[in-house]
């Protein structure tokens, strides 16, 4: 479900004076970043008509409204929120392939809806390790997941780093869980897609036949390592929703929406530098004082940056909800409770 605590953090390794500048900062030599993955071009569609700005926003109704909540932040949940399902976060698979951090649903009092245990597995190597068929680690993890799910209304698997060649073990893993869960609701969180990919680990069509619901995480169109841009642009969301509705169908689909924003700067000093680059910085910043910390030279300087921020407010969320509702989406899920504008809940209602 992406990072648990996503904030609008700029830079903290060196003191930085945040301001606008007319000329770009010098590009210091540093460790090169990984190349950005190609983004497929979306088919051209009719422009999306946005709601009039300045007018009262509509109330968007859905049959299911999911809100994701992190253990330890239960105080952000309010009983009056129009939520049918809570995805309760905190459980994960540790480096030994063991289930840890299962939260207690009793910590969410006064909620009459369904609470689902959400389990994350971070890292490709770890995902491969626990998904290998026929191993004791996998068998024990499945048994522990089923046992932990007994105190919840459902289970959601959020494995976002399954290696490309592990599609079959991943699906058989889901199949064993589905069989063991009985009548409990079984869901899975999958990355956004706008088209069918070859040999896709997260093949919507193959996975939808195993689970009861699929949460499509329609956010992070732009992420911390990409160029600045919306977390989920309207055109991109429409393309993702249309594809998900076609492959998954409205009865099983939950469209995920972001509450968070991101910030990008035109320069990040938190990098590794070679000696000649350090000397260049000293010259350009006119460093005259260098102190030694137990023999190690160190200095501090301030440099301006230009920051670009994209975020969500009541208006953008309302437009996205109305877009989904108009396309026939019946269920939405929000990542996550505590990151939102507090008035956004006035724009939501559960359909009877």
C-alpha positions in Angstrom: 0.0 0.0 0.0 3.0 2.0 -0.6 5.0 3.6 2.3 3.1 3.6 5.6 3.9 7.3 6.4 4.0 9.4 3.2 4.4 13.0 3.9 5.5 16.2 2.2 9.1 15.9 3.3 11.8 18.0 1.5 15.4 17.5 2.5 16.8 16.8 6.0 20.4 15.8 5.6 21.7 19.4 5.2 20.1 22.7 6.3 18.3 24.0 3.2 16.7 27.4 2.6 13.6 26.8 0.6 13.0 29.5 -1.9 12.4 30.1 -5.6 15.4 30.8 -7.8 15.7 32.2 -11.3 18.7 30.1 -12.4 19.3 26.4 -11.9 21.6 25.1 -9.3 24.9 23.6 -10.4 24.6 19.9 -11.2 27.1 18.2 -9.0 28.5 14.8 -10.0 27.0 12.1 -7.8 25.9 8.5 -7.8 23.7 8.2 -10.9 20.0 7.3 -10.4 18.3 4.3 -12.0 16.6 5.1 -15.3 12.9 5.9 -15.2 10.7 3.1 -16.5 8.9 4.0 -19.8 5.3 5.1 -19.4 3.0 3.8 -22.0 1.0 6.3 -24.0 -2.7 6.4 -23.2 -5.3 6.3 -25.9 -6.8 9.7 -26.7 -10.2 10.1 -25.2 -12.7 12.9 -24.8 -11.7 15.6 -22.3 -12.9 15.0 -18.8 -15.5 17.6 -17.7 -14.6 18.8 -14.2 -17.0 20.1 -11.6 -17.4 23.9 -11.5 -15.0 25.4 -9.0 -16.4 27.5 -6.2 -19.7 25.6 -6.1 -21.0 23.1 -3.6 -19.5 19.7 -4.2 -21.8 16.7 -4.8 -22.2 13.8 -2.5 -20.8 10.6 -4.2 -22.5 7.3 -3.2 -20.9 3.9 -3.5 -22.0 0.5 -2.4 -18.7 -0.1 -0.5 -16.3 2.5 0.9 -13.0 1.2 2.2 -10.7 3.1 4.4 -7.2 1.9 5.2 -6.0 2.4 8.8 -2.6 1.8 10.3 -2.2 0.2 13.7 -1.2 2.8 16.2 -3.2 5.5 14.4 -6.7 4.4 15.3 -7.5 7.8 16.7 -7.8 9.1 13.1 -10.9 6.9 12.6 -14.2 8.5 13.5 -17.4 6.3 13.9 -19.4 8.8 11.8 -17.2 8.3 8.7 -19.2 6.7 5.9 -17.0 3.6 5.7 -18.2 0.0 5.1 -14.9 -1.7 5.4 -11.6 -1.0 7.1 -8.3 -2.4 5.8 -6.3 -2.7 9.0 -2.5 -2.3 8.4 0.5 -3.4 10.3 0.9 -7.1 9.6 3.8 -8.1 7.4 6.1 -10.9 6.5 9.5 -10.6 8.2 12.9 -11.6 6.8 12.4 -15.1 8.0 9.1 -15.5 6.2 7.1 -15.3 9.4 3.9 -13.3 9.9 4.4 -10.5 12.4 2.6 -7.3 13.6 -1.0 -8.6 13.4 -3.1 -5.8 14.9 -6.0 -6.3 17.3 -9.4 -5.4 15.7 -10.7 -4.6 19.2 -8.6 -1.5 19.0 -11.2 -0.1 16.6 -14.3 0.3 18.8 -17.7 1.6 17.7 -17.3 0.4 14.1 -20.2 -1.7 12.8 -18.6 -2.5 9.4 -16.1 -5.2 8.3 -12.5 -5.2 9.4 -10.0 -6.9 7.1 -6.5 -7.9 8.0 -4.0 -6.5 5.4 -0.7 -8.2 5.1 2.3 -6.8 3.3 5.5 -8.4 2.0 8.2 -6.1 1.0 11.1 -6.9 -1.3 11.4 -9.2 -4.3 13.8 -11.7 -2.7 11.5 -12.1 0.3 8.5 -12.5 -1.8 10.2 -15.2 -3.9 11.3 -16.9 -0.7 7.9 -17.2 0.9 6.0 -18.1 -2.3 8.2 -21.1 -3.3 5.9 -24.0 -3.6 6.4 -27.1 -1.4 8.4 -25.3 1.3 7.8 -25.4 5.0 8.1 -21.6 5.1 5.2 -21.2 2.7 3.1 -23.8 4.5 3.7 -22.2 7.9 2.9 -18.7 6.5 -0.4 -19.8 5.0 -1.4 -21.6 8.2 -0.5 -18.4 10.3 -2.5 -16.2 7.9 -5.5 -18.4 8.1 -5.3 -18.5 11.9 -4.8 -14.7 12.2 -7.8 -14.1 9.9 -10.2 -15.8 12.3 -10.6 -12.6 14.3 -11.3 -10.5 11.2 -14.1 -10.4 8.6 -11.6 -10.8 5.8 -8.0 -11.0 4.6 -6.2 -8.8 2.1 -2.8 -9.7 0.5 -0.6 -6.8 -0.4 2.5 -8.3 -2.0 3.8 -5.5 -4.3 7.2 -6.9 -5.2 6.5 -10.4 -6.5 9.3 -11.2 -9.1 8.3 -11.5 -12.7 8.8 -15.2 -12.9 6.8 -16.0 -9.8 3.3 -15.5 -11.2 2.2 -19.1 -10.9 3.5 -19.6 -7.3 1.8 -16.3 -6.4 -1.5 -17.4 -7.8 -1.3 -20.9 -6.2 -0.5 -19.1 -2.9 -3.7 -17.1 -3.3 -5.6 -20.2 -4.2 -4.6 -22.0 -1.0 -5.6 -19.0 1.1 -9.0 -18.8 -0.7 -9.7 -22.4 0.0 -8.7 -22.1 3.7 -10.7 -18.9 4.3 -14.1 -20.4 3.7 -16.8 -17.8 3.7 -14.5 -14.9 4.8 -13.9 -12.1 2.3 -10.6 -12.5 0.4 -9.1 -9.5 -1.3 -5.8 -8.6 -3.0 -4.2 -5.2 -3.6 -2.8 -4.9 -7.2 -0.8 -2.2 -9.0 -2.6 0.0 -11.5 -2.8 -1.1 -15.1 -4.3 0.5 -18.2 -3.6 -2.3 -20.6 -2.7 -6.0 -20.6 1.0 -6.7 -20.1 2.8 -9.8 -21.3 3.5 -12.4 -18.6 2.2 -10.0 -15.9 2.5 -11.3 -12.3 -0.5 -9.2 -11.4 -2.7 -10.4 -14.3 -6.1 -9.1 -13.4 -8.0 -11.7 -15.3 -6.2 -14.7 -13.8 -6.3 -13.3 -10.2 -10.0 -12.2 -10.3 -11.1 -15.8 -10.6 -9.4 -16.6 -7.3 -10.4 -13.7 -5.0 -13.6 -11.9 -3.9 -12.3 -8.4 -4.5 -9.4 -6.6 -6.1 -8.3 -3.2 -4.9 -6.6 -1.5 -7.8 -4.1 1.0 -6.3 -4.8 3.8 -8.7 -2.1 6.1 -7.3 1.6 6.8 -7.6 1.3 7.6 -11.3 4.2 9.9 -10.3 6.4 8.8 -7.4 9.4 10.0 -5.5 11.8 8.9 -8.2 9.9 10.2 -11.2 9.5 13.7 -12.6 6.9 15.9 -10.7 3.3 15.2 -11.5 -0.1 14.3 -10.1 -0.3 11.3 -7.8 -3.2 10.2 -10.0 -4.2 12.4 -12.9 -7.8 12.3 -14.1 -7.1 11.0 -17.5 -4.8 8.3 -16.1 -7.5 7.3 -13.6 -10.1 7.0 -16.3 -7.8 4.8 -18.3 -7.0 2.6 -15.3 -10.7 2.3 -14.3 -11.9 1.5 -17.8 -9.4 -1.3 -18.0 -10.1 -2.7 -14.5 -13.9 -2.6 -15.2 -13.4 -4.5 -18.4 -11.1 -7.2 -17.0 -12.2 -7.5 -13.3 -15.8 -6.3 -13.6 -17.7 -3.9 -11.3 -18.8 -6.5 -8.8 -15.2 -7.4 -7.7 -13.5 -4.1 -8.3 -12.4 -1.6 -5.6 -10.9 1.6 -7.1 -8.2 3.0 -4.8 -7.8 6.7 -4.3 -5.0 8.7 -2.7 -5.3 11.1 0.2 -1.6 12.1 0.2 0.6 14.4 -1.8 4.3 14.5 -2.8 7.0 17.1 -3.2 9.8 17.2 -5.6 12.9 19.5 -5.6 15.1 20.5 -8.4 18.1 19.4 -6.4 18.7 16.8 -3.6 21.9 17.2 -1.6 21.4 13.8 0.1 23.8 11.9 -2.2 27.3 10.4 -2.2 30.0 12.7 -3.6 33.5 12.1 -4.9 36.4 14.2 -3.5 36.6 16.5 -6.6 32.9 17.3 -6.3 33.3 18.2 -2.6 36.1 20.6 -3.6 33.7 22.1 -6.3 31.0 22.6 -3.7 33.4 24.3 -1.3 34.6 26.7 -4.0 31.1 27.5 -5.4 29.6 27.9 -1.9 32.6 29.9 -0.7 33.2 27.6 2.3 35.7 29.2 4.6 35.3 27.2 7.8 35.8 23.5 8.0 35.7 21.8 11.4 36.8 18.3 12.3 34.6 15.8 14.1 37.1 13.4 15.7 39.4 14.0 12.8 36.8 13.9 10.1 36.3 17.1 8.1 32.8 18.5 7.9 31.0 21.7 6.9 27.5 23.1 6.6 26.1 25.4 3.9 22.7 26.6 2.8 21.4 26.4 -0.8 18.1 27.4 -2.3 15.9 24.9 -4.1 12.7 25.1 -6.1 10.1 22.7 -4.8 7.0 21.4 -6.7 4.1 19.9 -4.7 1.1 17.9 -6.0 -1.6 17.0 -3.5 -5.3 16.1 -3.1 -8.1 18.3 -1.7 -11.9 18.0 -1.6 -12.3 19.3 -5.1 -9.8 16.9 -6.8 -11.1 13.9 -4.8 -14.7 14.8 -5.6 -13.9 15.0 -9.3 -12.2 11.6 -9.2 -15.1 10.0 -7.3 -17.7 11.4 -9.7 -15.5 10.1 -12.6 -15.5 6.6 -11.1 -19.2 6.7 -10.3 -20.0 7.7 -13.8 -18.0 4.9 -15.2 -19.9 2.3 -13.1 -17.5 1.8 -10.2 -19.4 0.4 -7.2 -16.7 0.4 -4.6 -13.8 2.8 -3.7 -10.9 2.5 -1.2 -8.9 5.4 0.3 -5.2 5.3 1.2 -5.2 6.2 4.0 -7.3 7.5 7.0 -5.5 10.3 8.7 -4.0 11.8 5.5 -7.1 13.4 4.2 -8.8 16.8 4.3 -11.2 16.3 7.2 -14.2 17.7 5.3 -13.9 15.1 2.5 -16.1 12.7 4.3 -19.1 15.1 3.8 -18.8 14.3 0.1 -19.2 10.5 0.6 -22.2 8.3 1.3 -22.9 4.6 1.3 -25.6 3.4 -1.1 -28.4 1.4 0.5 
